[in-house]
């Protein structure tokens, strides 16, 4: 789970969003460090949410018919 969250959430969501929202669409009140922390937390949350969704889908598909 940790590897999935780090890869899917932090690297593939949080990092691109950090660069886009910090350098392409800068927020006037956030420092770079605050933006990095925000997107690290958001990426982690996104990764955990995606893990839970995928686990639910996997369990639904692999359920044995009664």
N, C-alpha and C positions, 0 to 999 in steps of 0.2 A: 504494500500500500504506500509506503513512504516513497519508494522509487517512482511510482505512478503519479503521486501528488507532486513531487518535485519536478518531474518531467512534464507532465500534462498541464499542471496548474501554474507552477512558478516559472518554468522556462518557456513554455509555449503560449502562456496567457499573460502572466504577470510581467515578464521582461519586455515583450513587445508593447504592452500597454504602458509601461513605465516610460519607454523611449518616446512613444507617440504623445502621451499626455504631458511629458516633461519638456520635450524639445520641439515638437511640432505644434502642439496646442497647449502652451504653457498656462498654468494657473497662477494668477498674480500673487496669491497669498501663500502658496506652498513653496518651501525650499526644496532643493533637489533631494536632500536627505528625507524630508517628510514625504515626498512623492515616492521615493524608493520604499520606504516602510509601508506606505499605503498599498502599493501594488504588490509587495511581498505578501502582505496579509490577504489582499484580495485574490491573488494567485493561489495561495494555499487554500482559501475557502472554496474557490472554483474547483481546484483539484479534488478536494474532499467530496464536494457535491457530485462531481462527475464519477468518482469512485463508487459512491453510494447508488447512483443511477445505474451504472453498468453492472454492479453486483445484483441489484434488483432485477434487471433484465436477464442476466445470466441465470439466476435462480428460477425465474419464471419459465425460461426456455427448457431448463434441465429438470424440471419437476417431473416426477414419475406419474403417469396417469393412474388414477385410482380405479 
